[in-house]
Amino acid sequence: QVQLVESGGGLVQAGGSLRLSCAASGNSFLINFMAWYRQAPGKQRELVAKAANSGRVTYEDSVKGRFTISRDNAKNTVYLQMNGLTPEDTAVYYCYCNAYSMGASRDYWGQGTQVTVSS
């Protein structure tokens, strides 16, 4: 079993920055990849950024050039640096990882952290 604990959300004015963190913990697990999703009110959850073990990263089009995902593999932690925030970025942000544990690869989710961008 893997637990994900997020931090770093909050209220920021448009144009501001926030940095989200997510630490994975548990017994005997191997992370395959980590990602950030977000869900705005009345909308489906969407992938924001993904970071594979290979170092390859991918971004949703609207955040390219503004958000940066990074990982500290020694700490099993993933970060999301968000710059140039707009009100359209307001959402609950969820940390996600796919990890091998107890004989199988499984999906794990954090509890979510609210990001609110005021205009």
Secondary structure by P-SEA (a helix, b strand, c coil): cbbbbbcbbbbbcccbbbbbbbbbbbccccccccbbbbbccccccccccccccccbbbbcccccccbbbbbcccccbbbbbbcccccccccbbbbbbbbbcccbbbbbbccbbbbbbcc
